[in-house]
Amino acid sequence: MIGRELMLLSGNANLQLANEISKALGIELCDVAVTRFADGEVRVRIRETVRGADVFVIQPTSPPVNENLMELLVMIDAIRRASARKIIAVVPYYGYARQDRKHTGRVPISARLVANLLETAGADRVLTMDIHAGQIQGFFNIPVDNLRTDWLFADHVKRTMGDLSDTTIVSPDAGGTVRARMVAEQLDLPLAILEKRRSHDGSEVQVMNVIGDVKGRRAILIDDILASGGTLIKAAGRLLDHGASEIFAYCTHGVLCGDALAQLPQSPLKRVVVTNTIFHQLAEENDVVEYIHVGEHLAKTIHRIFEYKSVSHLFPHY
């Protein structure tokens, strides 16, 4: 172990987050050029030695998903061929995670395919945040650290929401109940659940019922992914129909695709809080969207992984 070195590399997906992590660790990002050939192929050149180092590659596979995933795979391959000791893929947002099972015939399990690709490229470990389905960790034959965000949300609510006596935490569907309950328990608040149904092809979502009391109360929706915003806006509308006084939302990954940034200010949502696992310049200028920065938290986790220390000690237990 003598002389082990921690090195950080970043692709183009979220340089702002990579710089946050770099600053928190006090370690400069490795000099690497990630560009394109004329035909669009990914071109990677590492301009300093990584031989014998533990290299952490920071690259969320956010939109454009295929471009960012391919950058990550090619970077890992370049690092492996440059004789790094260990390669840890830091993928705060894991693209394709919603394709984690066969919900109908003749469809892929793309989350498993991505896991295979990362291992084949040469990753020794994966660090991610609030992965959509916990079982995806089992798709890997290498260690996976999946960081929780419930405590970050609970802390932000405490600091910014004032009196919580008239507040209810809401899960937008049955699948997210565990995530929402963890926030509710830390804040000692009641929990409500929305009953949601999807069309056979998964393209349409209908919010059917509200299970729990939200009448005259402030509702805080807790979810992992905010994509187009359509489902969240429908959920907020249904909560208003059931008498909620104000509606807020906390989502780990602000994908914010399509016209989400235009729709959110026109929706019943008073504020939407996301982490900066995915960064949008326009979102910073949106009056509704607010960021929780996670660079320091990821930096602490990276340091503990490098030092062979427990990652779970970073999370408050309750």
Secondary structure, DSSP 8 states (H G I E B T S, - for coil): -TT--EEEEE-SS-HHHHHHHHHHHT--B--EEEEE-TTS-EEEEE-S--TT-EEEEE----SSHHHHHHHHHHHHHHHHHTT-SEEEEEESS-TTTT--S-SSTT---HHHHHHHHHHHHT-SEEEEES-S-GGGGGG-SS-EEEE--HHHHHHHHHHHS---TTEEEEESSGGGHHHHHHHHHHHT--EEEEEEEE-TTS--EEEEEEES--TTSEEEEEEEEESSSHHHHHHHHHHHHTT-SEEEEEEEEE---TTHHHHGGGSSEEEEEEEBTS--HHHHT-SSEEEE--HHHHHHHHHHHHTT--SGGGS---
